[in-house]
């Protein structure tokens, strides 16, 4: 029964349709098109690198908590401290107390204009998929009790 089947010819050289010619001419490109490709490559690489950088930095807030001494953290802290009217101040020190994927706890010592300082404890934590900040400012700046001004002059 196996002898009753017709033989199928095996493909050999020259069998089947000839390959279609390529539209691209091998090695024949005008200097003008080569120059265009070079310009495109020189422009595309920096643009792609810049886009990747901006994309990563834009997504960073959604992927990790800010570090205590980052510009983002300093900006948040200065916005939070605006209602206290400390005036222009600068940071004497910024320390990371603890850091995990869920919370970053920090301490900053601010130098105030009248050569006093104040310690601020603050932390960043996740609330769902959003970064939040909590902070605490002591009532006294340098650890000493505030001096109370009398309401009426004493006689």
C-alpha positions in Angstrom: 0.0 0.0 0.0 2.8 2.3 0.7 4.0 1.7 -2.9 0.7 3.2 -4.3 1.5 6.8 -3.2 3.0 9.1 -5.8 6.4 10.5 -5.1 6.5 14.1 -4.0 9.4 16.0 -5.7 11.9 17.4 -3.3 12.7 21.1 -3.7 16.0 21.7 -5.2 18.0 24.5 -6.6 15.9 26.5 -9.0 12.6 25.0 -7.8 9.8 27.3 -7.0 9.2 31.0 -7.8 12.2 33.3 -7.8 12.5 35.8 -4.9 11.2 39.2 -5.4 13.7 41.9 -6.0 14.3 44.3 -3.0 13.1 47.9 -3.3 16.3 49.0 -1.7 19.3 49.1 -4.0 22.2 47.4 -2.3 24.9 49.9 -1.5 23.5 52.6 -3.8 22.3 55.5 -1.7 22.7 59.1 -2.5 24.9 61.3 -0.3 21.7 63.3 0.4 19.8 60.4 1.9 22.9 59.3 3.9 23.2 62.8 5.3 19.5 62.8 6.3 19.8 59.5 8.1 22.8 60.8 10.0 21.0 64.0 11.0 18.0 61.9 12.1 20.2 59.6 14.2 22.1 62.5 15.8 18.8 64.2 16.7 16.8 61.2 17.7 19.3 59.8 20.3 19.4 62.9 22.5 15.7 63.4 22.2 15.0 59.8 23.2 17.5 60.0 26.1 15.9 63.3 27.3 12.4 61.8 27.1 13.5 58.7 29.1 15.1 60.9 31.7 11.9 63.1 32.1 9.7 60.0 32.1 11.8 58.4 34.9 11.9 61.5 37.0 8.2 62.1 36.5 7.4 58.5 37.6 9.8 58.6 40.5 7.2 60.2 42.8 4.9 57.2 42.1 7.6 54.6 42.6 9.6 55.6 45.7 9.4 57.9 48.7 11.6 61.0 48.6 14.9 61.0 50.5 15.1 63.4 53.5 17.7 65.7 51.9 16.2 65.7 48.4 15.0 68.9 46.7 11.5 67.5 46.6 11.5 66.9 50.4 13.0 70.4 51.1 10.3 72.0 49.0 7.5 70.1 50.8 9.0 71.0 54.2 9.3 74.7 53.3 5.7 74.8 52.1 4.6 73.1 55.3 6.5 75.6 57.5 5.2 78.7 55.7 2.3 79.3 58.1 4.8 79.5 61.0 6.5 82.6 59.5 10.0 81.6 60.5 11.3 84.0 57.9 14.1 83.0 55.6 15.9 80.1 57.1 18.4 77.5 56.0 19.1 73.9 57.1 21.8 73.3 59.6 21.4 69.6 59.3 19.1 67.0 57.7 19.2 63.5 59.1 17.4 60.3 58.1 16.1 58.6 61.2 14.7 55.5 59.5 13.9 54.4 56.0 11.7 51.7 54.6 9.6 51.1 51.6 6.5 52.3 53.5 7.9 55.3 55.5 10.9 57.6 55.6 11.4 59.4 59.0 13.6 62.5 59.0 14.8 65.3 61.3 15.9 68.7 60.2 17.5 71.6 62.2 16.6 75.0 60.8 18.7 78.0 61.4 16.5 81.0 62.0 17.4 84.6 61.3 18.0 85.6 64.9 20.7 83.0 65.3 18.3 80.5 66.9 17.4 77.1 65.6 14.5 74.8 65.6 14.3 71.0 65.1 11.5 69.7 62.9 10.6 66.0 62.7 8.9 65.0 59.5 8.1 61.8 57.6 6.9 60.6 54.2 4.6 57.7 53.9 2.3 56.0 51.4 -1.4 56.7 51.4 -2.7 54.4 48.7 -0.5 55.2 45.8 0.1 58.8 46.8 3.0 60.1 48.9 2.0 62.1 52.0 3.9 64.0 54.6 3.5 64.5 58.3 5.5 66.8 60.4 5.8 68.2 63.9 7.2 71.5 65.0 8.0 72.0 68.7 6.5 75.1 70.4 10.0 76.2 71.5 12.8 76.6 69.0 16.0 76.0 71.1 14.7 73.9 73.9 14.2 76.8 76.3 10.8 78.1 77.4 9.5 81.0 75.4 9.5 84.3 77.2 6.0 85.6 77.6 5.4 89.3 77.2 3.1 90.8 79.8 -0.3 91.9 78.5 -0.2 95.1 80.5 2.8 97.0 81.8 3.7 96.2 85.3 4.0 99.1 87.8 
